Amino acid sequence: MLAGKRILLIIGGGVAAFKSLTLIRTLRERGASVVPVVTRAGQEFVTPLSASALAAEKVYTDLFDLTDEAEMGHIELSRDADLVVVAPATADLLGKMANGLADDLASTLLLATDKRVLVAPAMNVRMWEHPAVQRNVETLAGDGVLFAGPVEGAMACGEFGYGRLVEPDEIADAIAGALADGPLKGKHVVVTSGPTHEPIDPVRYIANRSSGAQGTAIAEALAALGAAVTFVTGPADAARPRGVHVIEVETARQMLEAVEGALPADAAIFAAAVADWRVTQAADKKIKKDASGVMPMLDFAENPDILARVSQMKEGRPALVVGFAAETNDVVDNATAKRTRKGCDWIVANDVSPETGIMGGSENAIVLISSEGAEDWPRMGKVEVARKLAARIAEALA
């Protein structure tokens, strides 16, 4: 899929930069050519000589190289590639990109390019979670920048959490997806997935049995057709999809905020099983059993209806809004009523009655509800459901 493609690889400064050398080798094995740009900080971890030897290309480091700049070399570099990739993308580079700064070769190339940009962030977990970094990430996603990771794991600093660079093979997969000439190329799709967890106290929460597997499969199927996917997920068991921008949330309110921050989009697919209710005031300490045996009283509040809010937007509504309905009885009637009530375009209804064994399983029994009526799909695996739904979405957005 990468044969003949030319990748401009910007290597930022961070411990994870050593993986960029493996990425160069991987991309070349897949048939791509790689032109490396190593930032000043990146040179503290990767030498230009090693990057050049693996890429079999000249390595660029300085904006003010007189030979190249006589021909506006930074403009040519930024536009001569099929894709610009930043791996690792540090907090500093993300900040420069989001705010239009250009004070070195890497940031100037990113501002001058007319090609798509894919970033693979890598930084300390506290840095990744900082509000300033998350604001920059949301800005870049809204600008159409593609993301690969970060993922959760152990870090060189000794901490554990999100901020770890995804593996080179996965970055290469994301690059292949970004360059795929599928029917959804140039389209941005938001996908929600997994359950939400609504805290009762520090150790208890309200949730449901959603694994998140269907949402992951949908995101990967859309990316395979060329879409830029923003994947907003609750604490799901399923692996996160490759080649998409992943936003991790816990509660329904956090999911709504993430979805609104990811818009505008061409389509929004709401596969998440969002809790309808939350405890009005979660306890800050574990609720203990009363010696009298009396059950504690909990006050509940209704969670925001994310599907209805997006479906009924007066401005900026996605062209296609798809909801999901997990039903245990009267599947078609209940899902049809839900579509009318929410105002969405389609409802993907799923029979999860106990006798089907579907809830938490590997298959789904789907009825697609639209303005044209109910369309029964044969029972199939979640990956097959995702591919069929992605193909229908591509047709609708054509």
C-alpha positions in Angstrom: 0.0 0.0 0.0 3.0 2.3 0.5 4.9 1.5 -2.7 6.0 4.6 -4.4 4.8 6.9 -1.6 7.1 9.6 -0.2 7.0 10.4 3.5 8.4 13.5 5.1 9.3 12.3 8.6 9.8 14.9 11.3 11.6 13.5 14.4 11.0 15.4 17.6 13.1 15.5 20.7 12.2 12.8 23.2 13.4 9.4 24.5 10.9 7.8 22.1 12.8 9.2 19.1 14.9 6.0 18.9 11.8 4.3 17.5 11.8 6.7 14.6 14.8 4.7 13.2 12.8 1.5 13.2 9.9 3.4 11.6 12.2 4.5 8.8 13.2 0.9 8.2 9.6 -0.3 8.4 8.3 2.3 5.9 11.1 1.4 3.4 10.4 -2.3 3.7 6.8 -1.5 2.8 8.0 0.4 -0.4 7.9 4.0 0.8 10.8 6.5 0.6 11.5 8.6 3.7 13.0 12.0 3.9 13.9 12.7 7.6 13.9 16.0 9.3 15.5 16.0 12.8 14.8 18.8 15.2 17.5 20.3 17.3 16.1 18.5 20.3 15.7 15.4 18.3 19.4 15.4 17.6 20.0 14.8 21.3 18.5 11.3 20.8 19.0 10.4 17.2 22.0 11.4 15.0 21.3 12.7 11.5 23.9 10.2 10.3 21.9 7.2 11.5 18.7 8.6 10.1 20.3 9.3 6.8 21.9 5.8 6.6 18.6 4.0 7.2 16.6 6.3 4.9 19.3 6.5 2.2 18.3 10.2 1.9 19.8 13.5 2.9 18.7 14.5 6.4 17.5 18.1 7.0 18.1 19.9 10.3 18.5 23.6 9.6 16.0 26.1 8.3 18.8 28.4 7.2 20.7 26.1 4.9 21.8 28.6 2.3 22.1 26.0 -0.5 18.6 24.8 -0.1 17.0 28.1 0.8 18.3 29.7 -2.4 15.5 27.6 -4.0 13.1 28.0 -1.1 14.0 24.5 0.0 11.6 24.5 3.0 8.6 25.1 0.7 9.7 22.3 -1.7 10.3 19.9 1.2 6.9 20.6 2.6 5.1 19.9 -0.6 7.1 17.2 -2.3 5.8 14.5 0.1 2.6 12.5 0.0 2.3 12.7 3.7 4.0 14.6 6.5 4.5 12.5 9.7 5.7 13.8 13.1 7.0 10.9 15.2 7.6 11.5 18.0 5.4 14.6 18.3 6.4 16.3 21.5 4.2 18.7 23.5 6.3 21.6 22.1 5.7 20.5 18.5 2.0 20.1 19.0 1.8 23.5 20.6 3.7 25.1 17.7 1.4 23.4 15.2 -1.8 24.4 17.0 -0.8 28.0 17.3 0.8 28.5 13.9 4.4 29.1 15.1 7.3 28.6 12.8 10.7 29.3 14.4 12.6 26.3 13.1 12.7 24.0 10.1 10.2 21.4 11.4 7.5 24.0 12.5 8.0 25.9 9.2 7.5 22.8 7.1 4.3 22.0 9.1 2.9 25.5 8.5 3.9 25.6 4.8 2.7 22.1 3.7 -0.4 21.6 1.7 -0.4 17.8 2.4 -2.1 15.9 5.2 -0.2 15.6 8.5 -0.2 12.6 10.8 1.3 13.0 14.3 2.3 10.3 16.8 2.5 12.0 20.2 5.0 10.9 22.9 5.4 12.6 26.3 5.1 12.2 30.0 1.5 11.2 31.1 1.1 14.4 33.1 2.1 16.5 30.1 -0.3 14.6 27.9 -3.2 15.1 30.3 -2.4 18.8 30.8 -5.3 21.0 29.7 -3.1 23.1 27.5 -1.9 20.0 25.6 -5.4 18.7 25.3 -6.6 22.0 23.9 -3.9 21.9 21.3 -4.8 18.3 20.4 -8.5 19.3 20.0 -7.5 22.2 17.8 -5.3 20.0 15.6 -7.9 17.3 15.2 -10.4 20.1 14.2 -7.9 21.2 11.6 -7.8 17.7 10.1 -4.5 16.6 11.6 -4.5 12.8 12.0 -3.3 11.1 15.2 -1.7 7.7 15.9 -1.8 7.2 19.7 -0.5 7.8 22.2 -1.1 4.5 24.1 -0.9 3.5 27.7 2.2 2.0 29.1 5.4 2.4 31.2 7.6 5.4 30.5 11.2 6.1 30.7 10.6 8.5 33.6 9.2 5.7 35.6 5.5 6.7 35.5 2.7 4.8 33.8 -0.2 6.1 31.7 -1.1 7.5 28.4 1.7 9.3 26.5 3.7 6.4 25.3 4.5 6.4 21.5 2.7 3.7 19.5 4.9 1.0 18.0 6.5 1.7 14.6 4.4 -1.0 12.9 1.2 0.7 14.1 2.4 4.1 12.9 3.1 2.5 9.5 -0.4 1.1 9.5 -1.8 4.6 10.3 0.3 6.1 7.5 -1.1 3.5 5.1 -4.6 4.4 6.2 -4.0 8.1 5.7 -2.8 7.5 2.2 -5.5 5.0 1.3 -7.5 6.2 -1.7 -10.8 5.0 -0.3 -14.3 6.5 -0.8 -14.1 8.3 2.5 -10.8 10.1 1.9 -11.1 13.7 3.0 -14.1 12.9 5.3 -14.0 13.4 9.1 -16.0 10.9 11.1 -16.6 11.0 14.9 -17.2 7.6 16.5 -18.1 7.1 20.2 -17.6 3.7 21.8 -17.6 1.7 25.0 -19.5 2.3 28.2 -19.4 5.3 30.5 -18.7 5.0 34.2 -20.7 7.2 36.4 -19.1 7.3 39.9 -21.1 6.6 43.1 -18.0 6.8 45.3 -14.2 6.3 44.7 -14.7 2.5 44.3 -18.2 2.1 42.8 -19.8 3.3 39.6 -22.8 2.8 37.3 -22.1 1.2 33.9 -23.3 -1.5 31.6 -21.8 -4.6 29.9 -20.6 -2.9 26.6 -17.1 -4.1 25.6 -16.4 -1.4 23.0 -15.5 -4.0 20.4 -18.1 -2.9 17.9 -17.0 0.7 18.2 -13.4 -0.2 17.6 -14.3 -2.3 14.6 -16.4 0.6 13.1 -13.5 3.1 13.6 -11.0 0.8 11.9 -13.4 0.1 9.0 -14.0 3.8 8.4 -10.2 4.5 8.5 -9.6 1.7 6.0 -11.9 3.5 3.6 -9.8 6.7 4.0 -11.7 8.6 6.6 -10.1 10.7 9.3 -11.6 9.2 12.5 -11.9 10.8 15.9 -12.6 8.0 18.4 -14.1 9.0 21.7 -14.2 6.0 24.1 -15.2 5.3 27.6 -13.4 2.7 29.7 -13.8 -0.1 27.3 -12.2 -3.6 27.4 -11.6 -3.7 23.6 -8.3 -2.6 22.1 -8.2 0.9 20.7 -8.4 1.2 16.9 -5.2 1.9 14.9 -4.7 4.9 12.7 -7.3 7.1 14.4 -7.3 9.9 16.9 -8.3 8.4 20.3 -9.8 10.5 23.1 -10.3 8.6 26.4 -13.1 9.7 28.7 -14.9 8.2 31.7 -18.3 9.9 32.2 -21.2 10.9 29.9 -20.5 14.6 30.4 -16.9 14.1 29.5 -17.9 12.2 26.4 -20.3 15.1 25.3 -17.5 17.6 25.8 -15.1 15.5 23.7 -17.6 15.0 20.9 -18.4 18.7 20.8 -14.7 19.5 20.7 -14.2 17.1 17.8 -16.9 18.7 15.6 -17.3 19.7 12.8 -17.5 16.3 11.1 -19.1 14.8 8.0 -20.6 12.0 10.0 -21.0 11.0 13.7 -21.5 7.4 14.8 -22.7 7.0 18.3 -21.9 3.4 19.2 -21.2 4.1 22.9 -23.5 2.7 25.6 -23.8 5.9 27.6 -25.3 5.6 31.0 -28.7 7.4 31.2 -28.3 8.4 34.8 -25.6 9.5 37.2 -25.5 10.1 40.9 -26.2 13.7 41.6 -23.3 14.0 44.1 -20.7 11.2 44.1 -19.3 10.6 47.6 -15.6 11.5 48.0 -15.1 8.5 50.3 -16.3 4.9 50.1 -19.9 4.5 51.3 -19.8 2.1 54.2 -22.6 -0.3 55.2 -24.9 1.0 57.9 -24.9 -1.2 61.0 -28.7 -1.0 60.9 -28.6 -2.6 57.4 -30.5 0.3 55.9 -29.6 0.9 52.2 -28.1 4.3 51.5 -30.3 6.7 49.5 -28.9 7.9 46.2 -30.2 10.9 44.3 -29.9 10.6 40.5 -29.8 13.1 37.7 -30.3 12.5 34.0 -27.1 12.5 31.9 -26.9 14.6 28.7 -28.4 12.9 25.6 -25.4 13.2 23.3 -27.1 11.6 20.3 -30.1 13.9 20.5 -28.0 17.0 21.0 -25.9 16.4 17.9 -28.9 15.2 15.9 -30.8 18.4 16.7 -27.9 20.9 16.2 -29.1 24.0 14.2 -25.6 24.8 13.0 -22.7 22.4 12.2 -24.7 19.2 12.3 -22.9 16.4 10.6 -24.5 15.3 7.3 -25.1 11.8 8.7 -25.8 11.0 12.3 -26.1 7.4 13.3 -27.3 6.1 16.7 -27.3 2.6 18.2 -30.1 0.9 20.1 -29.5 -2.2 22.2 -32.9 -3.7 22.6 -34.2 -6.8 24.5 -37.7 -6.8 23.0 -39.8 -5.2 20.2 -36.5 -4.3 18.5 -37.9 -2.6 15.4 -40.7 -0.7 17.1 -38.4 0.6 19.9 -35.6 1.5 17.6 -37.9 3.3 15.1 -39.4 5.3 18.0 -35.9 6.1 19.2 -34.9 7.4 15.8 -37.9 9.8 15.7 -37.3 10.9 19.2 -33.6 11.6 18.8 -33.8 13.1 15.4 -30.9 11.1 13.9 -30.7 9.7 10.4 -30.1 6.1 11.1 -30.5 3.8 14.1 -28.4 0.6 14.2 -30.6 -1.7 16.3 -29.1 -4.7 18.0 -31.1 -7.5 19.7 -29.3 -8.1 23.0 -32.0 -10.3 24.6 -30.4 -12.9 26.9 -31.2 -15.8 24.6 -29.2 -14.3 21.8 -25.9 -14.3 23.8 -24.9 -11.1 21.9 -24.2 -8.7 24.8 -20.4 -8.8 25.3 -20.0 -11.4 22.5 -18.3 -11.4 19.1 -21.4 -11.2 16.9 -24.4 -8.8 16.4 -27.9 -9.2 15.1 -28.6 -5.9 13.3 -31.6 -4.1 12.0 -30.8 -0.8 10.3 -33.6 1.7 10.8 -33.8 4.7 8.4 -36.4 6.9 6.8 -36.9 4.1 4.3 -37.9 1.6 7.0 -36.2 -1.4 8.7 -33.5 -3.5 7.0 -32.7 -6.8 8.6 -29.0 -7.9 8.4 -28.0 -11.5 8.9 -26.3 -12.3 12.2 -22.5 -11.7 11.6 -19.3 -10.9 13.4 -18.7 -7.4 14.7 -15.9 -6.8 12.1 -18.3 -7.7 9.3 -21.0 -5.5 10.7 -18.5 -2.6 10.9 -17.4 -3.1 7.2 -21.0 -3.2 6.0 -21.9 -0.1 8.0 -18.8 1.7 6.8 -19.7 0.9 3.2 -23.2 2.2 3.7 -21.8 5.4 5.3 -19.5 5.9 2.3 -22.5 5.6 -0.1 -24.5 8.1 2.0 -21.7 10.6 2.0 -20.8 10.2 -1.7 
